[in-house]
Amino acid sequence: MARQVSKTAQGVAVVRAGFRDRPHSPSGDPDAQRRLVRGMRAGRAPLLRDHILARTRFFDTCVLAAVERGVRQVVIVGAGYDDRALRFRSPGVRFFEVDEPATQADKRRRVEELGGEGLVFVAADLERDSLAELLADAGHDADLPTLFVVEGLVIYLEAGDIVKLLRALRERAAPQSELAISLAVHDDDLDSATVLRAANARRLRSGRREPWRTILPAAQHLELLRRAGWEEQETVGDSAGSLFVRAEVQSRA
């Protein structure tokens, strides 16, 4: 994982700040994303505007629906410069943001300037740390339903680390908890290793230093979710090769 502020996360946030008509809660800040990204540059992220827009709409809908149905905990893993803790701020709702320390330190400074009540920061190296333990230490209540948001992250993890992450979230998931996650997928007739090499070669030529590690056929990705204790309830694909998934906890029986 990155040991410096993520330029990818900044680029996505800058593009997202330009979107109009995003929803927000009655007490939320609809201008939070624009204010969070002051001084940042978009880089090459505008080339992915349509994908970022589709992704944003899916996850906004998941978060707002969860808050409206009474979920009082939202955990955002790989949060970057996500504005939803501010945009969907609601009485009694706690947002936990998990990210690597360098990006999170910059995000924390920016949020403090805006006023981030109800937001808990959890610094983590997802390849090494026990996320379940870190969430418990941060005050997350495993007996209450939670929405877990994993947006634009698992493409940067090895398959084994994806399962580890999702099992940690399952460990903290009370009944009626949900997972909203984006997955990088490719056609069934292609070889995953070949697809990954080609994708990373393109990224290197464009100056991007954070390598992708997992792109799989949709069926294989969904099997990783099931292995970790999650069952998909809704899947939405986009033209950029992503699958957006809303999943529920499998029965412990």
Secondary structure, 3 states (H helix, E strand, C coil): CCCCCCHHHHHHHHHHHCCCCCCCCCCCCCCHHHHHCCCCCCCCHHHHHHHHHHHHHHHHHHHHHHHHCCCCEEEEECCCCCCHHHHCCCCCCEEEEEECHHHHHHHHHHHHHHCCCCEEEEECCCCCCCHHHHHHHCCCCCCCCCEEEECCCHHHCCHHHHHHHHHHHHHCCCCCCEEEEEEEEECCCCCHHHHHHHHHHHHHHCCCCCCCCCCEEHHHHHHHHHHCCEEEEEEEECCCCEEEEEEEECCCC
